[in-house]
């Protein structure tokens, strides 16, 4: 369980570093500095406040991330209403492949496994007021997570479909962000919406990091 949580924490740090290096265009030193800053910040307040401060900051980060997601969703709605006709999908792009079918199993299994073996989740289970509260929170959390995963994945899919991202040329981890870039095929921070997307991702990464710590 400890190894799983360490790997998950390192993945959060790596994600933030990749965003600042490849999406923002920062140098290796600047990207590493942002990761170190987040690590020091989350470590400081979790050491001082423990589980309670982690839960409190999770709530604040969740509200802020949901507000930013709502803004991005509004932009997506406007874009879909005015979007030009999209080109037909090839069999590979549509996912009618072995890799596409296997993702129907690998994605849920990986998310379920990482959840079951994360002490961050079990701490919140043990801290719940009652079984009723736990069940209600679990239902709300599962719906929220499923919606968020679909939203970010759908925008990344649209980005590739519409030409904002190019398979093989654009970093696959940045398909979502390339949707908000002005230049097709590139995932670069060059718009206000792109900045909001970056802030949303950073908030989610920070929330996951402090829970793991």
C-alpha positions, 0 to 999 in steps of 0.5 A: 500500500505504501509503495502504491501511494509513493508511486501515485505521489511521484506521478502527481509531481511528474504530471505537474512538472510536465505541464510547466515544462511542455505546456507552459514552456518553462525551463527544466529548472523552473518546472522542477521549482514549481514541483518542489514548491508544491511539495513543500507547501502541501507537506507544510500544511499537512504536517501542521494540520494533519487529516483535518487540514487535508480534508478542509483544503480538499473541499476548497480545492474541489470548489475551485476546480469545479468552478473552473471546470464549469467555465471550461464546460461552458466554453465547450458547449458554445464551441459545440454549438458553433463547431464546423462539421467534424471529419469522419473517424477512422476505425483506429480513431473510433477505438474499434481496435483491440487497444480500444476494447481493452481500455474498457477493462484496463481503465476501470480496473486501474482506477479501482485498484489505485483507490482500494490500495490508497490510504488517502481514501481509507482515512476518509472512510474512517473519519466519516460521521456515520455509515449513512454519511459515508454512503452518501459521500461515496455516491456523490464522489463516484458521480463527480469523479466519473463526470470529471474523467469523462469531461476531460477525456472527451475534450481530449478526444475532440481535440484530436478529432478536430485537429487541435492535436495530432497523433504522434506530434502532440504529447498524448498527455496534453490532448486536453490542453491542446484544445485551448491552444490557438495553433493546431497540433500544438499544446502551448499555453497561449490563451486565457482558457488555457490558463484556467485549464492549467489552474484546474489541473494544478488544483487537482494535482495539489489536492491529490498530493496532500491527501497522499502525504 
